[in-house]
Amino acid sequence: MPAESLLSGFSSAGPKSGVVLIGGALLAMWVLELADLLLLGGALDAYGIRPRSVDGLEGIVLSPFLHGGLAHLANNSVPFVVFGLLVFLNGLRNFVVTTLLSLFVGGLGVWLVGAPNTVHIGASGVVFGYLGYLLLRGYFSRSVGAILLSLLLVVLYGGALWGLLPIQTGVSWTAHLFGFLGGGLSAYLLRRR
């Protein structure tokens, strides 16, 4: 059964709804990070994804809301909002599917192949999922507008694609790669036939 029919219960929502939804998620990230830094001494970071640990599975859902400091969160905030809103402009259904696939494919990929004895936190897996959706949507939908947006994003954010490779210490390239694949899967499933 195609994703379109599975999610037909979701209605379209206007851009204001996207701002509220994405802004609310971002606010939750900032509140949690400030509480973690000021009150908990970074203890929340332990709830990230811990590869191949049963306890680490909860991190699949929790890790996008946890960050390794304000700089880490600030680096994820702008692309989370920009890419999230661009995905949301394709409809609430597309936004929900892309967010969930990026979250679960990204998180499960990290859990399966991430380095042992590590903890992965941050929203970058979801951010790369949004980017994957936006870049591959043009290819799968064959829409002129989507193709032009894909090309514009390659020009503006193409350098971010280096984050898909294991070239920077301390950066979860596995979250980036599997989040991107989740977003690409979303673009494929939500393509217009």
C-alpha positions as a Markdown table, in Angstrom:
| # | Residue | x | y | z |
|---|---|---|---|---|
| 1 | Met | 0.0 | 0.0 | 0.0 |
| 2 | Pro | 1.6 | 3.3 | -1.0 |
| 3 | Ala | 2.5 | 5.9 | 1.6 |
| 4 | Glu | -0.1 | 8.3 | 0.1 |
| 5 | Ser | -3.0 | 6.1 | 1.1 |
| 6 | Leu | -1.6 | 5.1 | 4.5 |
| 7 | Leu | -1.4 | 8.8 | 5.5 |
| 8 | Ser | -4.5 | 10.1 | 3.8 |
| 9 | Gly | -5.9 | 11.1 | 7.2 |
| 10 | Phe | -3.3 | 14.0 | 7.5 |
| 11 | Ser | -4.8 | 17.2 | 6.2 |
| 12 | Ser | -2.8 | 20.0 | 4.6 |
| 13 | Ala | -1.7 | 22.7 | 7.0 |
| 14 | Gly | -0.6 | 26.2 | 6.2 |
| 15 | Pro | 2.9 | 27.7 | 6.7 |
| 16 | Lys | 1.9 | 29.1 | 10.1 |
| 17 | Ser | 1.4 | 25.5 | 11.3 |
| 18 | Gly | 4.9 | 24.6 | 10.1 |
| 19 | Val | 6.4 | 27.6 | 11.9 |
| 20 | Val | 4.6 | 26.6 | 15.1 |
| 21 | Leu | 5.5 | 22.9 | 14.8 |
| 22 | Ile | 9.2 | 23.4 | 13.9 |
| 23 | Gly | 9.5 | 26.4 | 16.3 |
| 24 | Gly | 8.1 | 24.3 | 19.1 |
| 25 | Ala | 10.5 | 21.4 | 18.5 |
| 26 | Leu | 13.4 | 23.9 | 18.3 |
| 27 | Leu | 12.3 | 25.6 | 21.6 |
| 28 | Ala | 12.2 | 22.1 | 23.2 |
| 29 | Met | 15.7 | 21.5 | 22.1 |
| 30 | Trp | 16.9 | 24.8 | 23.5 |
| 31 | Val | 15.1 | 24.4 | 26.8 |
| 32 | Leu | 16.4 | 20.9 | 27.3 |
| 33 | Glu | 20.0 | 21.9 | 26.4 |
| 34 | Leu | 19.9 | 24.9 | 28.8 |
| 35 | Ala | 18.5 | 22.8 | 31.6 |
| 36 | Asp | 21.1 | 20.1 | 30.9 |
| 37 | Leu | 23.9 | 22.6 | 31.0 |
| 38 | Leu | 22.7 | 24.7 | 33.9 |
| 39 | Leu | 21.0 | 22.2 | 36.1 |
| 40 | Leu | 22.1 | 18.7 | 35.2 |
| 41 | Gly | 25.8 | 19.0 | 34.3 |
| 42 | Gly | 25.3 | 17.3 | 30.9 |
| 43 | Ala | 23.6 | 14.2 | 32.3 |
| 44 | Leu | 20.9 | 14.1 | 29.6 |
| 45 | Asp | 23.6 | 13.4 | 27.0 |
| 46 | Ala | 23.7 | 9.8 | 28.3 |
| 47 | Tyr | 20.2 | 9.3 | 26.8 |
| 48 | Gly | 21.5 | 9.5 | 23.2 |
| 49 | Ile | 21.9 | 6.5 | 20.9 |
| 50 | Arg | 24.4 | 3.9 | 22.2 |
| 51 | Pro | 25.2 | 1.5 | 19.4 |
| 52 | Arg | 24.1 | -2.1 | 19.9 |
| 53 | Ser | 23.0 | -1.5 | 23.4 |
| 54 | Val | 19.3 | -2.3 | 24.3 |
| 55 | Asp | 19.3 | 0.7 | 26.6 |
| 56 | Gly | 20.6 | 2.8 | 23.7 |
| 57 | Leu | 17.5 | 2.2 | 21.6 |
| 58 | Glu | 15.6 | 5.0 | 23.5 |
| 59 | Gly | 18.1 | 7.4 | 22.1 |
| 60 | Ile | 16.7 | 7.0 | 18.6 |
| 61 | Val | 13.7 | 9.1 | 19.7 |
| 62 | Leu | 15.5 | 11.3 | 22.3 |
| 63 | Ser | 18.8 | 12.1 | 20.6 |
| 64 | Pro | 17.5 | 14.9 | 18.3 |
| 65 | Phe | 16.5 | 16.8 | 21.4 |
| 66 | Leu | 19.9 | 16.5 | 23.0 |
| 67 | His | 23.1 | 18.3 | 22.1 |
| 68 | Gly | 26.7 | 18.5 | 23.2 |
| 69 | Gly | 26.6 | 22.2 | 24.2 |
| 70 | Leu | 25.2 | 25.4 | 22.9 |
| 71 | Ala | 27.5 | 25.6 | 19.9 |
| 72 | His | 26.4 | 22.2 | 18.7 |
| 73 | Leu | 22.7 | 23.2 | 19.1 |
| 74 | Ala | 23.3 | 26.5 | 17.4 |
| 75 | Asn | 24.9 | 24.7 | 14.4 |
| 76 | Asn | 21.9 | 22.5 | 14.0 |
| 77 | Ser | 19.2 | 25.2 | 14.6 |
| 78 | Val | 19.3 | 27.2 | 11.4 |
| 79 | Pro | 19.4 | 24.2 | 9.0 |
| 80 | Phe | 16.7 | 22.4 | 11.1 |
| 81 | Val | 14.4 | 25.4 | 10.7 |
| 82 | Val | 15.3 | 26.2 | 7.0 |
| 83 | Phe | 15.1 | 22.6 | 5.7 |
| 84 | Gly | 12.2 | 21.7 | 8.0 |
| 85 | Leu | 10.1 | 24.6 | 6.7 |
| 86 | Leu | 11.0 | 23.8 | 3.1 |
| 87 | Val | 9.9 | 20.2 | 3.7 |
| 88 | Phe | 6.7 | 21.4 | 5.4 |
| 89 | Leu | 5.8 | 23.6 | 2.4 |
| 90 | Asn | 5.2 | 20.2 | 0.6 |
| 91 | Gly | 2.5 | 19.5 | 3.1 |
| 92 | Leu | 2.1 | 18.2 | 6.7 |
| 93 | Arg | 2.0 | 14.6 | 5.5 |
| 94 | Asn | 5.3 | 14.9 | 3.7 |
| 95 | Phe | 6.8 | 16.7 | 6.8 |
| 96 | Val | 5.6 | 14.0 | 9.2 |
| 97 | Val | 6.8 | 11.1 | 7.0 |
| 98 | Thr | 10.1 | 12.7 | 6.3 |
| 99 | Thr | 10.7 | 13.5 | 10.0 |
| 100 | Leu | 9.8 | 10.0 | 11.1 |
| 101 | Leu | 11.8 | 8.2 | 8.4 |
| 102 | Ser | 14.8 | 10.4 | 9.0 |
| 103 | Leu | 14.5 | 9.9 | 12.8 |
| 104 | Phe | 14.1 | 6.1 | 12.7 |
| 105 | Val | 16.2 | 5.2 | 9.7 |
| 106 | Gly | 18.9 | 7.5 | 10.9 |
| 107 | Gly | 18.7 | 6.3 | 14.5 |
| 108 | Leu | 18.5 | 2.7 | 13.7 |
| 109 | Gly | 21.5 | 3.0 | 11.3 |
| 110 | Val | 23.5 | 4.6 | 14.0 |
| 111 | Trp | 22.5 | 2.0 | 16.5 |
| 112 | Leu | 23.5 | -0.8 | 14.1 |
| 113 | Val | 26.8 | 0.5 | 12.7 |
| 114 | Gly | 27.9 | 3.3 | 15.1 |
| 115 | Ala | 31.3 | 2.9 | 16.8 |
| 116 | Pro | 31.1 | 0.9 | 20.0 |
| 117 | Asn | 31.2 | 2.6 | 23.4 |
| 118 | Thr | 29.9 | 5.9 | 21.9 |
| 119 | Val | 26.9 | 8.0 | 22.5 |
| 120 | His | 25.3 | 9.9 | 19.5 |
| 121 | Ile | 23.3 | 13.0 | 20.2 |
| 122 | Gly | 22.0 | 15.9 | 18.1 |
| 123 | Ala | 19.4 | 16.8 | 15.5 |
| 124 | Ser | 21.8 | 16.6 | 12.6 |
| 125 | Gly | 20.4 | 13.2 | 11.5 |
| 126 | Val | 17.0 | 14.8 | 11.1 |
| 127 | Val | 18.6 | 17.8 | 9.4 |
| 128 | Phe | 20.4 | 15.6 | 6.9 |
| 129 | Gly | 17.1 | 13.7 | 6.4 |
| 130 | Tyr | 15.4 | 16.9 | 5.4 |
| 131 | Leu | 18.3 | 17.7 | 3.1 |
| 132 | Gly | 18.1 | 14.2 | 1.6 |
| 133 | Tyr | 14.4 | 14.6 | 1.0 |
| 134 | Leu | 14.8 | 18.0 | -0.6 |
| 135 | Leu | 17.7 | 17.0 | -2.8 |
| 136 | Leu | 16.1 | 13.8 | -4.0 |
| 137 | Arg | 12.5 | 15.0 | -4.3 |
| 138 | Gly | 13.4 | 16.7 | -7.6 |
| 139 | Tyr | 14.8 | 13.5 | -9.0 |
| 140 | Phe | 11.9 | 11.3 | -7.9 |
| 141 | Ser | 9.0 | 13.8 | -8.6 |
| 142 | Arg | 10.4 | 15.2 | -11.9 |
| 143 | Ser | 8.9 | 18.5 | -10.9 |
| 144 | Val | 10.6 | 21.6 | -12.4 |
| 145 | Gly | 10.2 | 23.5 | -9.1 |
| 146 | Ala | 11.6 | 20.6 | -7.0 |
| 147 | Ile | 14.5 | 20.2 | -9.4 |
| 148 | Leu | 15.4 | 23.9 | -9.2 |
| 149 | Leu | 15.2 | 23.8 | -5.4 |
| 150 | Ser | 17.5 | 20.8 | -5.4 |
| 151 | Leu | 20.0 | 22.6 | -7.5 |
| 152 | Leu | 19.8 | 25.7 | -5.4 |
| 153 | Leu | 20.4 | 23.7 | -2.2 |
| 154 | Val | 23.4 | 21.9 | -3.8 |
| 155 | Val | 24.9 | 25.3 | -4.5 |
| 156 | Leu | 24.1 | 26.8 | -1.1 |
| 157 | Tyr | 24.6 | 23.7 | 1.1 |
| 158 | Gly | 26.5 | 21.2 | -1.0 |
| 159 | Gly | 29.5 | 21.5 | 1.3 |
| 160 | Ala | 27.4 | 19.9 | 4.0 |
| 161 | Leu | 27.4 | 16.7 | 2.0 |
| 162 | Trp | 31.0 | 16.1 | 3.2 |
| 163 | Gly | 29.3 | 15.3 | 6.6 |
| 164 | Leu | 28.1 | 12.0 | 5.1 |
| 165 | Leu | 31.7 | 10.7 | 5.2 |
| 166 | Pro | 33.8 | 9.7 | 8.2 |
| 167 | Ile | 36.4 | 12.5 | 7.8 |
| 168 | Gln | 35.8 | 14.6 | 11.0 |
| 169 | Thr | 36.5 | 13.3 | 14.5 |
| 170 | Gly | 33.7 | 13.7 | 17.0 |
| 171 | Val | 31.0 | 14.1 | 14.3 |
| 172 | Ser | 28.4 | 11.3 | 13.9 |
| 173 | Trp | 28.8 | 10.8 | 10.2 |
| 174 | Thr | 26.6 | 7.7 | 10.6 |
| 175 | Ala | 23.7 | 9.9 | 11.8 |
| 176 | His | 24.2 | 12.1 | 8.8 |
| 177 | Leu | 24.4 | 9.3 | 6.3 |
| 178 | Phe | 21.5 | 7.3 | 7.6 |
| 179 | Gly | 19.3 | 10.4 | 8.2 |
| 180 | Phe | 20.0 | 11.4 | 4.6 |
| 181 | Leu | 19.0 | 7.9 | 3.5 |
| 182 | Gly | 15.8 | 8.2 | 5.5 |
| 183 | Gly | 15.0 | 11.5 | 3.8 |
| 184 | Gly | 15.8 | 10.0 | 0.4 |
| 185 | Leu | 13.5 | 7.1 | 1.2 |
| 186 | Ser | 10.8 | 9.6 | 2.1 |
| 187 | Ala | 11.3 | 11.4 | -1.2 |
| 188 | Tyr | 10.9 | 8.1 | -3.0 |
| 189 | Leu | 7.8 | 7.0 | -1.1 |
| 190 | Leu | 6.1 | 10.4 | -1.4 |
| 191 | Arg | 6.8 | 10.9 | -5.1 |
| 192 | Arg | 3.8 | 11.8 | -7.2 |
| 193 | Arg | 3.0 | 9.1 | -9.8 |
